[in-house]
Amino acid sequence: MKTLKVGCTGPMVEFLQNILQKLGYYNGKIDGIYGKNTYNAVLFFQRNFRLIPDGIVGNNTWNSLSPYINGALGFIVPTNISYSSSILEINLNSLKRLYPFIEIGSIGKSVLGKNIPYIKIGRGEKEIFYSASYHANEWITSVVLMKFLEDYCYTYKNNLTIFNYSARQIFETTTIYIVPMVNPDGVDLVTGDFAKNSDIYNYAKQISNYYPQIPFTSGWKANIRGVDLNLQFPAGWQMAKSIKYSQGYIRPAPRDFVGFGPLTEPESLAVYNFTLQHNFRLILAYHSQGKTIYWQYQNYNPKDSLEIGEQFSYVSGYTLEETPYNSSFAGYKDWFIQNYNRPGYTIEVGDGENPLPISQFNEIYNDNIGILTLGSIL
């Protein structure tokens, strides 16, 4: 766990503030800034737990906080703070302790060498795949999948229903694979996990300087090399290149640069290879813009695809639409449909400018729990 002290900023500070607030030690704003209020809250906690009251959150303080990180306060996945790859890893470790029936692994590594985790839950013959955060400033989609995972684990363990369906029946008939954060480096840039004077931050800033119309870091969608991971798949990649080059994205950029070829980036290649290793009946790729479900690629019409999409639309209230032409090439969903001729969907959650505020989370999750549950049974 990262050592935190006065002057630190970012998602891990939010994570700390959130726990201390729930315990009654912190009554300030969850802002990701380790200032006086956070310092005083840490001192209060350390004194109560007979730790050295130095205001520094190191191993001993984190160890004292560990029961509350691991579920003693209720649910594990925080749904009111910025979400980084470090918090994802912490949550996965906690969920594995509480729910040993899940399998956790890695589909590959990011540009910066971070694991891209997957979770496997269920033992049914039918396999399905949910993924999120291809785009860095759409990190709220990672929280959606992690919250669903936790709810599913809880309902399975306690023999309850999820969206009025038996969790244990789903578990026996379907195996769900989840990759909640395809683009960990990009997410960490947008959520502030990289210090503003760090080499990585400065490298991304240099890329962004060529596109001053895109706000930095909030407008960053790409991986840390400036390649849009959802424009990397071999499904009309040359057409995607032509479209995006005509729009001015001819070099690494915060968004919409297709790369120098399909599957050049380790994150998109990892998703591609993971898909080839499985026999997915259906995939959902989560993004965050417009309360829309995209279900087609070109003239492909996989069996049951429209009917399933209509059910997703019904339970979510989202509009079922064809993908706009300029965005209809080289995406993961596009390649899956082309390669397998099976149902694949891009789910665009929420409404507004990315990154969507975490205050939208409850509404977004309530809209999508039906999609995520039905995807496992249809």
FENKA-V184737 format. One record per residue. N is the residue number from 0. RES is the residue in three letters. PSI is psi in radians with two decimals (999 if undefined). OMEGA is omega in whole degrees, -180 to 180 (999 if undefined). Layout:
N	RES	PSI	OMEGA
N	RES	PSI	OMEGA
This chain:
0	MET	2.47	-178
1	LYS	2.33	175
2	THR	2.29	-178
3	LEU	2.48	178
4	LYS	3.09	-179
5	VAL	2.30	-179
6	GLY	-0.33	178
7	CYS	2.62	176
8	THR	2.92	173
9	GLY	-3.06	-174
10	PRO	-0.61	-180
11	MET	-0.54	175
12	VAL	-0.72	175
13	GLU	-0.74	179
14	PHE	-0.82	178
15	LEU	-0.85	-179
16	GLN	-0.69	-179
17	ASN	-0.77	179
18	ILE	-0.82	-179
19	LEU	-0.58	177
20	GLN	-0.77	179
21	LYS	-0.51	179
22	LEU	-0.13	178
23	GLY	0.18	180
24	TYR	-0.42	-174
25	TYR	2.23	-180
26	ASN	0.28	179
27	GLY	-2.98	179
28	LYS	2.43	174
29	ILE	1.69	-173
30	ASP	-0.01	179
31	GLY	0.30	-180
32	ILE	2.07	180
33	TYR	1.54	180
34	GLY	-2.71	-174
35	LYS	-0.77	-178
36	ASN	-0.74	179
37	THR	-0.72	178
38	TYR	-0.83	-179
39	ASN	-0.65	179
40	ALA	-0.71	178
41	VAL	-0.76	177
42	LEU	-0.78	180
43	PHE	-0.82	179
44	PHE	-0.80	-177
45	GLN	-0.72	179
46	ARG	-0.74	-179
47	ASN	-0.49	-179
48	PHE	0.26	175
49	ARG	0.72	174
50	LEU	2.86	175
51	ILE	2.09	-175
52	PRO	1.35	-178
53	ASP	-0.05	179
54	GLY	0.17	179
55	ILE	2.23	-180
56	VAL	1.60	177
57	GLY	-2.75	-173
58	ASN	-0.77	-176
59	ASN	-0.72	179
60	THR	-0.75	177
61	TRP	-0.70	179
62	ASN	-0.67	178
63	SER	-0.49	178
64	LEU	-0.24	-170
65	SER	-0.65	178
66	PRO	-0.59	-177
67	TYR	-0.48	173
68	ILE	-0.58	-173
69	ASN	0.26	170
70	GLY	0.00	-178
71	ALA	-0.35	179
72	LEU	0.08	-176
73	GLY	-2.21	-178
74	PHE	2.76	-171
75	ILE	-0.80	-172
76	VAL	2.08	178
77	PRO	2.38	-177
78	THR	0.38	-178
79	ASN	0.27	-179
80	ILE	2.90	173
81	SER	2.56	-172
82	TYR	2.15	-178
83	SER	3.03	179
84	SER	-0.51	178
85	SER	-0.76	179
86	ILE	-0.67	175
87	LEU	-0.82	-179
88	GLU	-0.74	178
89	ILE	-0.81	-180
90	ASN	-0.71	-179
91	LEU	-0.72	177
92	ASN	-0.71	180
93	SER	-0.76	-180
94	LEU	-0.65	179
95	LYS	-0.65	177
96	ARG	-0.73	-175
97	LEU	-0.55	-176
98	TYR	1.36	-175
99	PRO	-0.13	180
100	PHE	-0.11	176
101	ILE	2.65	176
102	GLU	2.33	179
103	ILE	2.33	178
104	GLY	-2.83	-179
105	SER	2.37	177
106	ILE	-0.14	-178
107	GLY	-2.91	-179
108	LYS	2.69	179
109	SER	3.11	176
110	VAL	-0.72	-178
111	LEU	0.15	176
112	GLY	0.25	177
113	LYS	2.49	176
114	ASN	2.53	172
115	ILE	1.67	-171
116	PRO	2.62	166
117	TYR	2.73	174
118	ILE	2.35	175
119	LYS	2.26	178
120	ILE	2.28	-179
121	GLY	2.90	179
122	ARG	0.38	179
123	GLY	2.81	-179
124	GLU	-0.59	-180
125	LYS	2.26	179
126	GLU	2.37	174
127	ILE	2.87	-171
128	PHE	2.19	176
129	TYR	2.37	180
130	SER	2.77	-174
131	ALA	2.97	177
132	SER	0.81	164
133	TYR	-0.64	-180
134	HIS	2.27	-171
135	ALA	-0.76	-176
136	ASN	0.24	174
137	GLU	0.55	-174
138	TRP	-0.33	179
139	ILE	-0.42	179
140	THR	-0.50	175
141	SER	-0.69	180
142	VAL	-0.64	178
143	VAL	-0.85	-178
144	LEU	-0.65	179
145	MET	-0.66	177
146	LYS	-0.72	177
147	PHE	-0.76	178
148	LEU	-0.82	-179
149	GLU	-0.75	179
150	ASP	-0.71	179
151	TYR	-0.78	178
152	CYS	-0.80	-178
153	TYR	-0.79	-178
154	THR	-0.59	176
155	TYR	-0.86	-177
156	LYS	-0.64	-175
157	ASN	0.20	177
158	ASN	0.88	180
159	LEU	-3.12	177
160	THR	2.69	172
161	ILE	2.13	-173
162	PHE	0.72	177
163	ASN	0.27	175
164	TYR	2.51	180
165	SER	2.09	179
166	ALA	-0.63	-178
167	ARG	-0.57	176
168	GLN	-0.72	176
169	ILE	-0.78	-178
170	PHE	-0.67	-177
171	GLU	-0.40	-175
172	THR	-0.38	-172
173	THR	2.42	170
174	THR	2.08	-180
175	ILE	2.25	171
176	TYR	2.35	-178
177	ILE	2.22	169
178	VAL	1.70	-170
179	PRO	-0.29	-176
180	MET	1.57	-179
181	VAL	-0.54	-171
182	ASN	1.19	-174
183	PRO	-0.66	-180
184	ASP	-0.81	-180
185	GLY	-0.72	178
186	VAL	-0.77	-179
187	ASP	-0.56	175
188	LEU	-0.84	-176
189	VAL	-0.66	-176
190	THR	-0.05	175
191	GLY	0.38	-180
192	ASP	-0.36	175
193	PHE	2.26	178
194	ALA	2.56	-175
195	LYS	-0.25	176
196	ASN	0.17	-177
197	SER	2.77	179
198	ASP	-0.70	-178
199	ILE	-0.79	178
200	TYR	-0.80	-179
201	ASN	-0.63	178
202	TYR	-0.81	179
203	ALA	-0.64	179
204	LYS	-0.66	177
205	GLN	-0.72	176
206	ILE	-0.80	-176
207	SER	-0.50	-178
208	ASN	-0.42	177
209	TYR	-0.19	-178
210	TYR	1.19	-174
211	PRO	-0.28	179
212	GLN	-0.22	-180
213	ILE	2.08	-178
214	PRO	2.44	179
215	PHE	2.20	9
216	THR	-0.05	-171
217	SER	-0.44	-180
218	GLY	0.10	-175
219	TRP	2.11	177
220	LYS	-0.43	-168
221	ALA	3.06	168
222	ASN	-3.11	-171
223	ILE	-0.26	176
224	ARG	0.04	178
225	GLY	0.51	178
226	VAL	2.30	179
227	ASP	1.97	-173
228	LEU	-0.39	179
229	ASN	0.29	171
230	LEU	0.51	-172
231	GLN	-0.01	-171
232	PHE	2.59	-175
233	PRO	1.19	176
234	ALA	1.49	-176
235	GLY	0.60	-178
236	TRP	-0.71	180
237	GLN	-0.65	178
238	MET	-0.74	176
239	ALA	-0.73	178
240	LYS	-0.81	-179
241	SER	-0.77	-179
242	ILE	-0.84	-176
243	LYS	-0.62	176
244	TYR	-0.68	-180
245	SER	-0.40	178
246	GLN	-0.02	176
247	GLY	0.05	-179
248	TYR	1.37	-172
249	ILE	0.03	-179
250	ARG	2.97	178
251	PRO	2.37	-171
252	ALA	2.87	176
253	PRO	-0.33	-180
254	ARG	2.74	165
255	ASP	0.16	171
256	PHE	2.19	-172
257	VAL	-0.14	-175
258	GLY	-3.09	-178
259	PHE	0.14	177
260	GLY	2.90	176
261	PRO	2.51	174
262	LEU	0.59	176
263	THR	-0.33	-175
264	GLU	2.41	-174
265	PRO	-0.53	-178
266	GLU	-0.82	179
267	SER	-0.64	177
268	LEU	-0.64	179
269	ALA	-0.74	178
270	VAL	-0.75	179
271	TYR	-0.89	-178
272	ASN	-0.66	179
273	PHE	-0.68	178
274	THR	-0.74	179
275	LEU	-0.46	-178
276	GLN	-0.09	-175
277	HIS	3.13	-178
278	ASN	1.11	-172
279	PHE	2.26	176
280	ARG	-0.53	-173
281	LEU	2.56	175
282	ILE	2.57	170
283	LEU	2.20	175
284	ALA	2.06	-172
285	TYR	2.32	175
286	HIS	-3.11	-174
287	SER	1.45	174
288	GLN	1.71	164
289	GLY	0.10	178
290	LYS	0.94	-174
291	THR	2.59	175
292	ILE	2.10	176
293	TYR	2.29	-168
294	TRP	-0.11	-174
295	GLN	2.78	165
296	TYR	2.03	-180
297	GLN	-2.26	-177
298	ASN	0.17	178
299	TYR	2.46	179
300	ASN	1.30	-176
301	PRO	2.57	-180
302	LYS	2.29	177
303	ASP	-0.01	-173
304	SER	-0.81	-179
305	LEU	-0.75	-178
306	GLU	-0.73	178
307	ILE	-0.76	178
308	GLY	-0.66	179
309	GLU	-0.65	177
310	GLN	-0.69	175
311	PHE	-0.75	-180
312	SER	-0.72	-177
313	TYR	-0.79	-175
314	VAL	-0.31	-177
315	SER	-0.45	-171
316	GLY	0.06	178
317	TYR	2.67	179
318	THR	2.33	175
319	LEU	2.08	-173
320	GLU	2.80	168
321	GLU	2.57	-179
322	THR	2.34	175
323	PRO	2.49	-171
324	TYR	-0.82	-175
325	ASN	-0.18	178
326	SER	0.30	-169
327	SER	0.43	-180
328	PHE	2.58	168
329	ALA	0.21	175
330	GLY	2.85	179
331	TYR	-0.81	179
332	LYS	-0.69	-180
333	ASP	-0.83	-179
334	TRP	-0.71	-180
335	PHE	-0.82	180
336	ILE	-0.78	-180
337	GLN	-0.74	-173
338	ASN	-0.58	-173
339	TYR	-0.27	-176
340	ASN	0.80	178
341	ARG	2.87	-176
342	PRO	2.24	176
343	GLY	2.46	-173
344	TYR	2.39	166
345	THR	2.11	-180
346	ILE	2.05	179
347	GLU	1.85	-175
348	VAL	2.75	171
349	GLY	-3.08	-176
350	ASP	2.36	180
351	GLY	-2.88	-176
352	GLU	2.33	178
353	ASN	2.58	-6
354	PRO	2.32	179
355	LEU	2.49	179
356	PRO	2.50	-179
357	ILE	-0.29	176
358	SER	-0.32	176
359	GLN	-0.11	-168
360	PHE	-0.86	-175
361	ASN	-0.75	178
362	GLU	-0.78	-180
363	ILE	-0.80	-178
364	TYR	-0.75	178
365	ASN	-0.59	177
366	ASP	-0.52	-168
367	ASN	-0.21	-179
368	ILE	-0.54	176
369	GLY	-0.75	177
370	ILE	-0.84	-176
371	LEU	-0.60	177
372	THR	-0.83	-179
373	LEU	-0.58	179
374	GLY	-0.41	-179
375	SER	-0.18	-175
376	ILE	-0.29	-177
377	LEU	999	999
